[in-house]
Each structure stands twice: as C-alpha cells, then as structure tokens.
Amino acid sequence: MQHFLNDKQWVFKASYSRFATRTLICPLTIEYSQIHAIRQQPWVALQYMQGKEYCSYSIIRHSQLVAHSC
C-alpha cells in the first residue's frame, strides 16, 4: 500500500460490496489495515474526486444490461 501514500487522495472499495459498507474514502494510514484483499475478495483503488455523490444500481442478465438506476 505504500505507493498509494502520497499527495493524491484515494477511495478503496471491496469489489463486491453493497451500500458502501466496506468503502474507505481518503483513509488515514491506520485505516489501511481494514483492507483484507484476497483473490476471492478483491478490492479496487480509485482516485478521489471531489463533487456530488451519486448512487447507482445495475442489473446484468446474460451479459446484457437490463436495468440501471442512478
């Protein structure tokens, strides 16, 4: 995780999570210990962008987007 600790802000999110329950937004160094990424439960790192937050939900069926709400 050391390469993330610079002047940029980051958001860490479990790849499969709901309601942002396991999302760390611009975490303090101590909070990095909450990330337990393993092959079966990967995490993603996104650069933080300030602005209005939106929540989206999508349903995929047979590799096709069938519903989306934002």
ChimeraX commands (.cxc) that place a marker at each C-alpha (Angstrom):
marker #1 position 0.00,0.00,0.00 radius 0.5
marker #1 position 2.96,2.33,0.35 radius 0.5
marker #1 position 2.72,3.51,-3.27 radius 0.5
marker #1 position -0.74,4.99,-2.53 radius 0.5
marker #1 position 0.54,7.11,0.34 radius 0.5
marker #1 position 1.33,10.30,-1.49 radius 0.5
marker #1 position -0.33,13.67,-2.11 radius 0.5
marker #1 position -3.27,12.15,-4.04 radius 0.5
marker #1 position -6.44,11.09,-2.26 radius 0.5
marker #1 position -7.82,7.59,-2.78 radius 0.5
marker #1 position -11.00,5.62,-2.30 radius 0.5
marker #1 position -10.74,1.90,-1.58 radius 0.5
marker #1 position -13.76,-0.29,-2.15 radius 0.5
marker #1 position -14.37,-4.00,-1.91 radius 0.5
marker #1 position -15.23,-5.21,-5.41 radius 0.5
marker #1 position -18.40,-6.90,-4.19 radius 0.5
marker #1 position -19.97,-4.73,-1.53 radius 0.5
marker #1 position -23.35,-3.16,-1.03 radius 0.5
marker #1 position -24.32,0.20,0.43 radius 0.5
marker #1 position -20.66,1.27,0.65 radius 0.5
marker #1 position -20.33,-0.64,3.91 radius 0.5
marker #1 position -16.70,-1.53,3.16 radius 0.5
marker #1 position -15.61,1.69,1.43 radius 0.5
marker #1 position -12.72,3.78,2.73 radius 0.5
marker #1 position -12.78,7.37,1.44 radius 0.5
marker #1 position -9.43,9.17,1.78 radius 0.5
marker #1 position -8.42,6.85,4.63 radius 0.5
marker #1 position -5.87,7.67,7.25 radius 0.5
marker #1 position -2.81,5.43,7.22 radius 0.5
marker #1 position -4.14,3.47,10.22 radius 0.5
marker #1 position -7.31,2.56,8.27 radius 0.5
marker #1 position -5.36,0.68,5.59 radius 0.5
marker #1 position -5.29,-2.26,8.00 radius 0.5
marker #1 position -9.04,-2.70,7.29 radius 0.5
marker #1 position -8.28,-3.79,3.71 radius 0.5
marker #1 position -8.10,-7.57,3.51 radius 0.5
marker #1 position -7.83,-8.19,-0.21 radius 0.5
marker #1 position -7.58,-11.79,-1.30 radius 0.5
marker #1 position -8.13,-13.43,-4.67 radius 0.5
marker #1 position -11.73,-14.35,-3.80 radius 0.5
marker #1 position -12.49,-10.89,-2.37 radius 0.5
marker #1 position -10.57,-8.25,-4.37 radius 0.5
marker #1 position -10.60,-4.52,-3.72 radius 0.5
marker #1 position -10.33,-1.61,-6.14 radius 0.5
marker #1 position -8.49,1.69,-5.65 radius 0.5
marker #1 position -9.97,4.80,-7.23 radius 0.5
marker #1 position -8.59,8.31,-7.27 radius 0.5
marker #1 position -10.84,10.54,-5.13 radius 0.5
marker #1 position -12.70,13.26,-7.00 radius 0.5
marker #1 position -14.50,15.95,-5.05 radius 0.5
marker #1 position -18.08,16.62,-6.09 radius 0.5
marker #1 position -21.65,15.48,-5.71 radius 0.5
marker #1 position -22.07,11.79,-4.87 radius 0.5
marker #1 position -24.42,9.54,-6.81 radius 0.5
marker #1 position -25.57,6.03,-6.08 radius 0.5
marker #1 position -26.17,3.69,-8.98 radius 0.5
marker #1 position -27.56,0.18,-9.27 radius 0.5
marker #1 position -27.41,-2.06,-12.32 radius 0.5
marker #1 position -28.83,-5.44,-13.19 radius 0.5
marker #1 position -26.96,-7.60,-15.69 radius 0.5
marker #1 position -28.64,-10.69,-17.16 radius 0.5
marker #1 position -26.88,-13.00,-19.61 radius 0.5
marker #1 position -24.12,-10.41,-20.12 radius 0.5
marker #1 position -26.65,-7.69,-21.02 radius 0.5
marker #1 position -27.53,-4.57,-19.03 radius 0.5
marker #1 position -31.27,-4.92,-18.40 radius 0.5
marker #1 position -31.84,-2.19,-15.79 radius 0.5
marker #1 position -29.97,0.77,-14.38 radius 0.5
marker #1 position -30.93,3.40,-11.83 radius 0.5
marker #1 position -28.95,6.40,-10.61 radius 0.5
marker link #1:1,2 radius 0.2
marker link #1:2,3 radius 0.2
marker link #1:3,4 radius 0.2
marker link #1:4,5 radius 0.2
marker link #1:5,6 radius 0.2
marker link #1:6,7 radius 0.2
marker link #1:7,8 radius 0.2
marker link #1:8,9 radius 0.2
marker link #1:9,10 radius 0.2
marker link #1:10,11 radius 0.2
marker link #1:11,12 radius 0.2
marker link #1:12,13 radius 0.2
marker link #1:13,14 radius 0.2
marker link #1:14,15 radius 0.2
marker link #1:15,16 radius 0.2
marker link #1:16,17 radius 0.2
marker link #1:17,18 radius 0.2
marker link #1:18,19 radius 0.2
marker link #1:19,20 radius 0.2
marker link #1:20,21 radius 0.2
marker link #1:21,22 radius 0.2
marker link #1:22,23 radius 0.2
marker link #1:23,24 radius 0.2
marker link #1:24,25 radius 0.2
marker link #1:25,26 radius 0.2
marker link #1:26,27 radius 0.2
marker link #1:27,28 radius 0.2
marker link #1:28,29 radius 0.2
marker link #1:29,30 radius 0.2
marker link #1:30,31 radius 0.2
marker link #1:31,32 radius 0.2
marker link #1:32,33 radius 0.2
marker link #1:33,34 radius 0.2
marker link #1:34,35 radius 0.2
marker link #1:35,36 radius 0.2
marker link #1:36,37 radius 0.2
marker link #1:37,38 radius 0.2
marker link #1:38,39 radius 0.2
marker link #1:39,40 radius 0.2
marker link #1:40,41 radius 0.2
marker link #1:41,42 radius 0.2
marker link #1:42,43 radius 0.2
marker link #1:43,44 radius 0.2
marker link #1:44,45 radius 0.2
marker link #1:45,46 radius 0.2
marker link #1:46,47 radius 0.2
marker link #1:47,48 radius 0.2
marker link #1:48,49 radius 0.2
marker link #1:49,50 radius 0.2
marker link #1:50,51 radius 0.2
marker link #1:51,52 radius 0.2
marker link #1:52,53 radius 0.2
marker link #1:53,54 radius 0.2
marker link #1:54,55 radius 0.2
marker link #1:55,56 radius 0.2
marker link #1:56,57 radius 0.2
marker link #1:57,58 radius 0.2
marker link #1:58,59 radius 0.2
marker link #1:59,60 radius 0.2
marker link #1:60,61 radius 0.2
marker link #1:61,62 radius 0.2
marker link #1:62,63 radius 0.2
marker link #1:63,64 radius 0.2
marker link #1:64,65 radius 0.2
marker link #1:65,66 radius 0.2
marker link #1:66,67 radius 0.2
marker link #1:67,68 radius 0.2
marker link #1:68,69 radius 0.2
marker link #1:69,70 radius 0.2
view
